[in-house]
Amino acid sequence: MKTNRQMFLISLCLLLGTGIAMAQDALKVTTHEYIARGSTVMLGRSTVSGSNIQEQGFCWSTSPEPTIDDNRSTKYHSHNGRIYVMENLEPSTIYYVRAYAINERGISYSKEMSFYTPYSGSAVDLSVNGTANCYIVPPVYSEYVFNC
């Protein structure tokens, strides 16, 4: 027969083991600070850490705290990692954007960022510390020209 101390230790081990497994499954989502944007498209990068990722991408809205129920995209281009594409935006509009990831425990979101799309027909240069890092121009034959 097990003593109370043995039962306590077994229970504690089970509880801690479950907590460790849950912590390992937790997702951490971060949006990179710089998002390139044009009049009808935005490009963004994110970092996701965690296990069993079923879906990841960006969501956006014209209202704060966007969710995947607003607008979302999992479309990306591979260029030194994933560059996610948010399309069909309205020119001259403020958008609230955040990255997300989904696993069996639910949805995790990054911090929200807000951006203003320029008026239609303009090219946008994304500069970091005075150095041009990325530019996009309006689509030609349904493909966006971008250099990052």
Helices and strands as residue ranges (DSSP letters): H 4-25, E 28-31, E 36-37, E 42-44, E 46-49, E 55-61, E 71-73, E 76-78, E 82-86, E 94-103, E 106-109, E 113-116, E 124-128, E 131-140, E 143-147
